[in-house]
Amino acid sequence: MIEMMEGLTKSRYKALETVAEHLSPPSREMRLEAIIKDIPEEDLRWVVDKLHYFILKILEDAELDPAEEDCDFLSPGLTD
């Protein structure tokens, strides 16, 4: 998890938020693709839920304060 946090910028944080918002629930296109590939709805939902959880966990661990100009994602919660 720390390796991922090393490259996390404000812009990438926002990108993760956007992905999390669009990932769950699965889009119509994703559900159709799953049908075409013969993937059960239950399995698609399980995978999407896991990915959504991990993205939210990354965002939570980053503890971004939108008011801050520079964010140190490697030491969340630490102060001077």
C-alpha positions as CSV (number, residue, x, y, z in Angstrom):
1,M,0.0,0.0,0.0
2,I,2.9,2.4,0.8
3,E,4.3,2.0,-2.7
4,M,1.0,3.2,-4.2
5,M,0.9,6.1,-1.8
6,E,4.3,7.3,-3.0
7,G,3.0,8.3,-6.4
8,L,-0.4,9.6,-5.1
9,T,-0.9,13.3,-6.1
10,K,-3.9,15.5,-5.6
11,S,-4.9,14.9,-9.2
12,R,-4.5,11.1,-8.8
13,Y,-6.5,11.3,-5.6
14,K,-9.3,13.0,-7.5
15,A,-9.0,10.4,-10.3
16,L,-9.4,7.6,-7.6
17,E,-12.5,9.4,-6.3
18,T,-14.0,9.5,-9.8
19,V,-13.2,5.8,-10.4
20,A,-14.8,4.9,-7.1
21,E,-18.0,6.9,-7.9
22,H,-18.3,5.2,-11.3
23,L,-17.3,1.7,-10.4
24,S,-20.1,0.9,-8.0
25,P,-22.7,0.0,-9.0
26,P,-21.5,-1.5,-12.2
27,S,-22.4,0.5,-15.3
28,R,-24.9,-0.7,-17.9
29,E,-22.0,-1.2,-20.3
30,M,-20.0,-3.3,-17.8
31,R,-23.1,-5.5,-17.0
32,L,-23.7,-6.0,-20.8
33,E,-20.0,-7.0,-21.3
34,A,-20.3,-9.5,-18.4
35,I,-23.3,-11.0,-20.1
36,I,-21.5,-11.3,-23.4
37,K,-18.5,-12.9,-21.7
38,D,-20.8,-15.2,-19.7
39,I,-19.8,-13.8,-16.4
40,P,-22.5,-14.3,-13.7
41,E,-24.0,-11.1,-12.3
42,E,-23.0,-12.3,-8.8
43,D,-19.3,-12.7,-9.8
44,L,-19.2,-9.3,-11.5
45,R,-20.8,-7.6,-8.4
46,W,-18.3,-9.4,-6.1
47,V,-15.3,-8.1,-8.1
48,V,-16.7,-4.6,-8.4
49,D,-17.4,-4.5,-4.6
50,K,-13.8,-5.6,-3.8
51,L,-12.3,-3.0,-6.2
52,H,-14.6,-0.3,-4.8
53,Y,-13.6,-1.2,-1.2
54,F,-9.8,-1.1,-2.0
55,I,-10.1,2.2,-3.8
56,L,-12.0,3.7,-0.8
57,K,-9.4,2.3,1.5
58,I,-6.6,4.0,-0.4
59,L,-8.5,7.3,-0.3
60,E,-9.1,6.8,3.5
61,D,-5.5,6.0,4.2
62,A,-4.3,9.1,2.2
63,E,-6.3,11.4,4.6
64,L,-6.2,14.2,2.0
65,D,-7.1,17.6,3.4
66,P,-8.4,19.5,0.3
67,A,-7.5,22.8,2.0
68,E,-3.8,21.9,2.0
69,E,-1.6,22.9,-0.9
70,D,0.9,20.2,-0.6
71,C,0.0,16.8,0.8
72,D,2.4,14.3,2.3
73,F,0.6,11.0,1.5
74,L,3.4,8.9,3.2
75,S,2.8,10.3,6.7
76,P,-1.0,10.6,7.0
77,G,-2.1,12.1,10.3
78,L,1.3,13.2,11.4
79,T,1.9,16.9,12.3
80,D,4.9,18.9,13.2
